[in-house]
């Protein structure tokens, strides 16, 4: 009545659907699991320099670049649950300019894959990526903010973005 | 008399088997079309040409590995910084899955200038763009990654790597669906 192939196919199909159901349940349960990360970013200094040769971006020659110096104290261990594969922690500078109402530039990031390494203590750190505007000027910028964000990637399920903390900063005028 | 009795069931049997074959073919066709409809429906709901993609490269490791499946949603809202997006550079065939690192949104038109980077790459994607292109725009974004399943797309990678395997699997599947009852 039932041959071997039919048995194999029904066992695998049941197994796969059970696996899918379990993974679906896990991904639902672990959304918005409570977390209270502890963040503090302290900005020391912003220095603006002008001009930098860049093979791909010829406008860099006349653009202003900002070099930030900052401290990070962060404890992200509470953001790890049993469905967290990695945290992508990053700091952006968010600012408006005359022509662009919203600019977000990532200046630093860190990929954290283990709970043991989720405590950050960094002193006098500089931006990892160049910080320049799409226009050339950074000196005129007002209302800039330094924002610490985390994007968490699960083993299975939904990616989540979180803004953890935000600080007002002033760009040097001279 | 005897021959009449024996021939009648044979004729009935033959008719039934033709019907069976036809209904079998119809069933296969309905499975194929419903799968296609589901795909297109999902595509409409997410405003995304292909809402399910398989990762082909290791440039987003350790978040995504080769063979992982990503579920995309495009929508109409502006892109936000830090999102992982799938974009296609104009006149290129292969879409790229990378993270948005810079966002510049224009005041009146809401036009967005985006710069992307793979988590596992040392520098941004300007070397992947067209010559002289500095930014990716909103129209180039095919989708934003929302959901994730590991390793489930490995089969499609194997099949794309060797077309013979693809046709063998397709042939066997078609044979099974036509031969098996129910």
Interface residues (C-beta under 8 A of the other chain):
Chain A: X23 X27 X56 X57 X59 X85 X86 X88 X90 X92 X94 X99 X100 X101 X102 X103 X104 X105 X106 X111 X113 X129 X133 X134 X149 X151 X153 X154 X155 X156 X157 X158 X159 X161
Chain B: X62 X63 X64 X80 X81 X82 X83 X84 X99 X101 X102 X103 X104 X105 X106 X107 X113 X119 X124 X126 X127 X134 X135 X145 X146 X147 X148 X149 X150
